[in-house]
């Protein structure tokens, strides 16, 4: 079902925000690893599990996103995933040990798996075929910007605040994205 007017553009912003949460978090942690290691007393081998857990969870859940979207409904699955991702982000920021952080990153990665693929499905469903090229181009810009700004943003946050804030920054964006998903889509 194609949307019309301002509603389809609000849905576009909503799914781009959700996707950017996932994509920024894929790369934002990389630059903070030395600070995380020092703060949590972890070795480099242990700290790499922070990144690995996220990616492994993504790889496990992505093939199941279509099934989950059918089971729970696309809107419910997308909004629920954004909420779970946001809660996991908060938990990552609160972690007091390396393995606690690894577990929360796994949960974050599992929730994040839905954000990119389900957002793309929502976008394709929202626009008529004649405007799908424009919609995908806008979505593509968000997909390119996310991993590009992740390391820069992560470095700036880590230098000026604390590594914990690379996770806390997801809270307002995640809550806003979830609210938009529930109210608009």
Helices and strands as residue ranges (DSSP letters): H 5-28, G 30-32, H 33-40, H 44-62, H 65-72, H 74-94, H 98-126, G 129-131, H 132-160, H 165-184
